[in-house]
Amino acid sequence: MRRREFIAGAMAVAAGVSRALAQPAGVSRRLAIFSPSEPSTLMHEKSENRYYRALFEQLRRLGHIEGQNLKVEKFGRDQNKSGPAALAADVLRSNPEIVYVVGPGAVLFKNANAKFPVVTLTADPIAQGLAQSLARPGGNITGVSVDTGPSIHGKRIALLREMFPAMSKLGFLTLRMGWEGIQGQAVRAVAQTTAIGLIGLPLEFPASEADYRSAVAQALRDGADAIMVGDTPDVMRNRELIPELIGATKLPAIYPFFELVESGGLMAYSFDLAELNKQVANDIDAILRGANPAEIPFYQATKFELSVNLKTAKTLGLNVPATLLASADRVIE
């Protein structure tokens, strides 16, 4: 993004906010959260999920308090009976003031007669057709862009290879929408340039425990000697199951979130979702105060963390290189 475009976008946001800083006392605003793979019971300030806690705590700091002046309608896995598209239609019918979309579902709200603004935390919004540019999205959608393109996947593959230099065939475990979309394209490109064999392990949505077991077994049958797990909300819901299944194969693996390393995974290279959810709250606040999402620049994730589980490395018979250990932000011993 060019600096001039970013400054222009930021000035437009400030102008929009200044036009409507004061909200009528006692007015309850309406926010919908759309995350088809996560239980709606996680979507509150006291959640066991620290990312949702960060979101609601930041909203509170900005003056938006659920149950007082903010009504939150939650469209999660328990409401997702007929697929994400049908769930998105339910959101459209509820006609909220603003929608927070977690993951790739924002495309369901583009050109879908959605008259309300959307804030999303997703992969490259330009590649998905959600925004004309990061500086000036130009439509009803803005939010946070996490770099799930070639750079982050290339980094994950490089880190896994540093941990396990003998890696020659990588299994990529993700939802089918990720495998057939931006994630899959990026991983295939990196695998080709690094001469690593690649096995796609796409899962249908929503994925069951049996689906994950079948995919991991398929990796073994197809000769994978390492596994990389894609970053989708579905992974967090299965943060204990996935490391357990992969651990049983004795294959080294890299994960997209620290929580899976806490659950026994070998390593992770991740963006800070708590900080990114605070940024989402900032965008929600700006829009509720009058800013136009078309003029709010997409925020780009720039902070990434490397986590390593030394106990798991020992179990796998891997010697963690000193350079890798020195660069780790979190180490579990």
C-alpha positions as CSV (number, residue, x, y, z in Angstrom):
1,M,0.0,0.0,0.0
2,R,1.3,3.4,-0.9
3,R,1.8,5.8,2.0
4,R,-0.2,8.6,0.4
5,E,-3.2,6.3,-0.1
6,F,-3.0,5.1,3.5
7,I,-2.9,8.6,4.9
8,A,-5.8,9.7,2.8
9,G,-7.8,6.7,4.0
10,A,-7.0,7.4,7.6
11,M,-8.0,11.1,7.2
12,A,-11.3,10.0,5.8
13,V,-11.9,7.8,8.8
14,A,-11.1,10.6,11.2
15,A,-13.5,12.9,9.3
16,G,-16.3,10.3,9.4
17,V,-15.9,9.8,13.1
18,S,-15.8,13.5,13.9
19,R,-19.1,13.9,12.1
20,A,-20.9,11.6,14.5
21,L,-18.9,11.3,17.7
22,A,-21.9,11.8,20.0
23,Q,-24.5,9.0,20.1
24,P,-27.9,9.5,21.6
25,A,-28.0,8.4,25.3
26,G,-29.7,5.1,25.9
27,V,-29.6,3.9,22.3
28,S,-28.7,0.2,22.0
29,R,-26.7,-0.6,18.9
30,R,-26.9,-4.0,17.1
31,L,-23.9,-6.1,16.2
32,A,-24.0,-9.5,14.6
33,I,-21.1,-12.0,14.8
34,F,-20.9,-14.5,12.0
35,S,-18.5,-17.4,12.5
36,P,-20.1,-20.7,11.3
37,S,-17.4,-23.0,12.7
38,E,-17.3,-21.7,16.3
39,P,-19.9,-22.2,19.0
40,S,-21.9,-19.0,19.7
41,T,-21.3,-19.7,23.4
42,L,-17.7,-18.4,23.0
43,M,-18.8,-15.0,21.7
44,H,-18.8,-12.9,24.9
45,E,-16.6,-10.9,27.2
46,K,-16.0,-13.8,29.7
47,S,-15.3,-16.3,27.0
48,E,-12.7,-19.1,27.4
49,N,-11.5,-17.9,24.0
50,R,-9.0,-15.1,24.6
51,Y,-9.6,-13.7,21.2
52,Y,-13.3,-13.0,21.9
53,R,-12.4,-11.7,25.3
54,A,-10.0,-9.2,23.6
55,L,-12.8,-8.1,21.2
56,F,-15.4,-7.5,23.9
57,E,-13.0,-5.9,26.3
58,Q,-11.9,-3.4,23.7
59,L,-15.5,-2.7,22.8
60,R,-16.1,-2.0,26.5
61,R,-13.1,0.4,26.6
62,L,-14.6,2.2,23.6
63,G,-18.0,2.5,25.4
64,H,-19.9,-0.4,23.8
65,I,-21.1,-2.8,26.5
66,E,-23.1,-5.9,25.7
67,G,-26.4,-6.0,27.6
68,Q,-26.3,-2.3,28.2
69,N,-25.9,-0.2,25.0
70,L,-24.9,-3.0,22.7
71,K,-27.0,-6.0,21.5
72,V,-25.0,-8.8,20.1
73,E,-26.7,-11.4,17.8
74,K,-24.5,-14.5,17.5
75,F,-24.5,-16.7,14.4
76,G,-22.2,-19.6,15.2
77,R,-21.8,-23.3,14.7
78,D,-24.9,-24.2,16.7
79,Q,-27.0,-22.0,14.4
80,N,-25.2,-23.4,11.3
81,K,-27.7,-26.1,10.4
82,S,-27.7,-25.8,6.6
83,G,-24.3,-24.4,5.7
84,P,-22.6,-21.0,5.8
85,A,-24.7,-19.5,2.9
86,A,-28.0,-20.3,4.6
87,L,-26.6,-18.9,7.9
88,A,-25.5,-15.7,6.1
89,A,-29.1,-15.4,4.7
90,D,-30.3,-15.5,8.4
91,V,-28.0,-12.6,9.2
92,L,-29.3,-10.7,6.2
93,R,-32.9,-11.2,7.4
94,S,-32.0,-10.0,10.9
95,N,-30.9,-6.7,9.4
96,P,-28.2,-5.8,11.9
97,E,-26.4,-2.4,12.0
98,I,-23.0,-4.0,11.5
99,V,-21.6,-7.6,11.1
100,Y,-18.3,-9.0,12.3
101,V,-17.3,-11.9,10.0
102,V,-14.6,-14.2,11.3
103,G,-12.7,-16.0,8.5
104,P,-13.6,-16.4,4.8
105,G,-17.3,-15.8,5.0
106,A,-17.2,-12.1,4.2
107,V,-17.6,-12.9,0.5
108,L,-21.2,-14.1,1.4
109,F,-22.0,-10.5,2.3
110,K,-20.7,-8.8,-0.8
111,N,-23.2,-8.1,-3.5
112,A,-25.8,-9.9,-1.4
113,N,-28.1,-6.9,-0.9
114,A,-26.4,-6.2,2.4
115,K,-27.2,-2.6,3.3
116,F,-25.2,-2.8,6.5
117,P,-21.4,-2.5,7.0
118,V,-19.2,-5.6,7.5
119,V,-15.9,-5.8,9.5
120,T,-14.0,-9.0,8.8
121,L,-10.8,-10.7,9.9
122,T,-9.8,-12.6,6.8
123,A,-7.1,-13.5,4.2
124,D,-6.2,-11.1,1.4
125,P,-9.4,-9.1,0.8
126,I,-8.3,-7.9,-2.6
127,A,-7.7,-11.4,-3.9
128,Q,-11.2,-12.3,-2.6
129,G,-12.8,-9.4,-4.3
130,L,-13.8,-7.8,-1.0
131,A,-11.9,-4.5,-1.5
132,Q,-10.7,-2.4,-4.3
133,S,-7.5,-1.6,-2.4
134,L,-6.3,-1.9,1.2
135,A,-6.2,1.9,1.6
136,R,-9.8,2.5,0.3
137,P,-11.9,-0.7,0.3
138,G,-14.6,1.1,-1.6
139,G,-17.6,-1.1,-0.6
140,N,-19.4,-2.1,2.6
141,I,-16.6,-4.3,3.9
142,T,-13.4,-3.4,5.8
143,G,-11.4,-5.0,8.7
144,V,-8.2,-6.8,9.2
145,S,-6.2,-8.6,6.6
146,V,-4.0,-11.5,7.9
147,D,-1.2,-12.4,5.6
148,T,-2.1,-16.0,4.7
149,G,-0.5,-15.6,1.3
150,P,2.8,-17.0,0.1
151,S,5.0,-15.2,2.6
152,I,3.5,-16.7,5.8
153,H,3.1,-20.1,4.3
154,G,6.6,-20.0,2.9
155,K,7.9,-19.0,6.3
156,R,6.0,-21.9,8.0
157,I,7.4,-24.4,5.5
158,A,10.9,-23.0,6.0
159,L,10.6,-23.2,9.8
160,L,9.3,-26.8,9.6
161,R,12.2,-27.7,7.3
162,E,14.7,-26.1,9.7
163,M,13.2,-28.3,12.5
164,F,13.1,-31.3,10.2
165,P,15.6,-31.0,7.3
166,A,14.7,-34.4,5.9
167,M,11.2,-33.2,5.0
168,S,10.4,-34.1,1.4
169,K,6.6,-34.5,1.2
170,L,4.2,-32.2,3.1
171,G,0.6,-32.9,3.9
172,F,-1.5,-29.7,4.1
173,L,-4.5,-30.0,6.3
174,T,-7.2,-27.4,5.9
175,L,-10.9,-26.9,5.0
176,R,-11.8,-27.4,1.4
177,M,-12.6,-23.8,1.0
178,G,-9.1,-23.0,2.0
179,W,-7.5,-25.7,-0.2
180,E,-9.4,-24.5,-3.2
181,G,-9.0,-20.8,-2.4
182,I,-6.2,-18.5,-1.4
183,Q,-4.5,-20.8,1.1
184,G,-4.2,-23.7,-1.4
185,Q,-2.9,-21.5,-4.2
186,A,-0.2,-20.0,-1.9
187,V,0.9,-23.3,-0.5
188,R,1.1,-24.9,-4.0
189,A,3.2,-22.0,-5.2
190,V,5.6,-22.3,-2.3
191,A,5.9,-26.1,-2.5
192,Q,6.7,-25.8,-6.2
193,T,9.4,-23.2,-5.7
194,T,11.0,-25.2,-2.9
195,A,10.7,-28.6,-4.7
196,I,8.7,-30.1,-1.8
197,G,6.1,-32.7,-2.6
198,L,2.6,-31.6,-1.5
199,I,-0.4,-33.7,-0.5
200,G,-3.7,-31.8,-0.1
201,L,-5.8,-32.9,2.8
202,P,-9.0,-30.9,2.4
203,L,-11.9,-31.2,4.9
204,E,-15.5,-30.6,4.3
205,F,-17.2,-27.9,6.4
206,P,-18.1,-28.4,9.2
207,A,-15.5,-31.1,9.8
208,S,-16.1,-33.9,12.4
209,E,-13.6,-35.8,14.5
210,A,-14.0,-38.7,12.0
211,D,-13.1,-36.3,9.2
212,Y,-9.9,-35.2,10.9
213,R,-9.0,-38.8,11.7
214,S,-9.5,-39.8,8.0
215,A,-7.4,-36.9,6.7
216,V,-4.5,-37.6,9.0
217,A,-4.7,-41.3,8.1
218,Q,-4.7,-40.3,4.4
219,A,-1.5,-38.3,5.0
220,L,0.3,-41.4,6.1
221,R,-1.1,-43.5,3.3
222,D,0.1,-41.0,0.7
223,G,3.6,-40.9,2.2
224,A,3.7,-37.5,3.9
225,D,6.7,-37.1,6.2
226,A,5.4,-33.8,7.7
227,I,2.2,-31.9,8.1
228,M,1.2,-28.2,8.0
229,V,-2.2,-27.1,9.3
230,G,-4.0,-24.2,7.7
231,D,-5.4,-21.3,9.6
232,T,-9.2,-21.4,9.7
233,P,-11.6,-20.9,12.7
234,D,-12.3,-24.6,12.6
235,V,-8.8,-25.3,13.8
236,M,-9.3,-23.4,17.1
237,R,-12.4,-25.5,17.8
238,N,-10.3,-28.6,17.4
239,R,-7.1,-27.3,19.1
240,E,-6.8,-30.4,21.3
241,L,-7.9,-33.0,18.8
242,I,-5.6,-32.1,15.9
243,P,-2.3,-32.2,17.8
244,E,-3.4,-35.5,19.4
245,L,-4.1,-37.1,16.0
246,I,-1.0,-35.8,14.3
247,G,1.1,-36.7,17.4
248,A,0.0,-40.3,17.1
249,T,1.5,-40.4,13.6
250,K,5.0,-39.3,14.9
251,L,5.1,-36.8,12.0
252,P,6.5,-33.3,12.7
253,A,4.0,-30.6,12.1
254,I,3.6,-26.8,12.2
255,Y,0.4,-25.2,13.3
256,P,-1.2,-21.7,12.8
257,F,-1.9,-20.9,16.4
258,F,0.0,-21.1,19.7
259,E,-2.9,-22.8,21.4
260,L,-2.2,-26.0,19.4
261,V,1.4,-26.0,20.6
262,E,0.0,-25.7,24.2
263,S,-2.0,-28.8,23.4
264,G,1.1,-30.8,22.4
265,G,1.8,-29.6,18.9
266,L,5.4,-29.3,17.8
267,M,5.5,-25.7,16.6
268,A,3.5,-22.8,15.4
269,Y,4.1,-19.6,13.4
270,S,1.1,-17.3,14.1
271,F,-0.3,-13.8,14.1
272,D,-1.6,-12.4,17.4
273,L,-5.3,-12.9,17.1
274,A,-6.0,-11.1,20.4
275,E,-4.4,-7.9,19.1
276,L,-6.2,-8.2,15.7
277,N,-9.5,-8.6,17.4
278,K,-8.8,-5.3,19.3
279,Q,-8.4,-3.7,15.9
280,V,-11.7,-5.2,14.7
281,A,-13.3,-3.6,17.8
282,N,-11.7,-0.3,16.8
283,D,-13.3,-0.6,13.3
284,I,-16.7,-1.5,14.8
285,D,-16.5,1.5,17.0
286,A,-15.5,3.9,14.2
287,I,-18.4,2.6,12.0
288,L,-21.0,2.9,14.9
289,R,-19.8,6.5,15.3
290,G,-20.4,7.3,11.7
291,A,-17.4,6.3,9.7
292,N,-17.8,4.9,6.2
293,P,-16.4,1.3,5.8
294,A,-15.6,2.2,2.2
295,E,-13.0,4.7,3.5
296,I,-11.6,2.7,6.4
297,P,-8.2,1.1,5.4
298,F,-7.8,-2.6,5.9
299,Y,-5.4,-3.1,8.8
300,Q,-2.6,-5.5,7.9
301,A,-1.2,-8.0,10.4
302,T,2.6,-7.4,10.9
303,K,3.4,-9.1,14.2
304,F,4.1,-12.9,14.1
305,E,5.2,-15.3,16.8
306,L,7.1,-18.6,16.7
307,S,6.2,-21.1,19.3
308,V,8.1,-24.4,20.0
309,N,7.2,-27.3,22.2
310,L,10.5,-28.9,23.4
311,K,8.8,-31.9,25.0
312,T,7.1,-32.8,21.7
313,A,10.3,-32.3,19.8
314,K,12.0,-34.8,22.2
315,T,9.2,-37.3,21.8
316,L,9.7,-37.1,18.0
317,G,13.4,-37.5,18.4
318,L,14.1,-34.1,16.9
319,N,17.0,-31.8,18.0
320,V,15.8,-28.2,18.0
321,P,18.4,-26.1,16.2
322,A,19.9,-23.4,18.4
323,T,19.0,-20.7,15.9
324,L,15.4,-21.8,15.9
325,L,15.2,-21.9,19.6
326,A,16.8,-18.4,19.9
327,S,14.2,-16.9,17.5
328,A,11.2,-18.5,19.3
329,D,8.9,-16.1,21.1
330,R,7.4,-18.9,23.2
331,V,9.0,-22.1,24.3
332,I,7.2,-24.9,26.2
333,E,9.5,-27.2,28.1
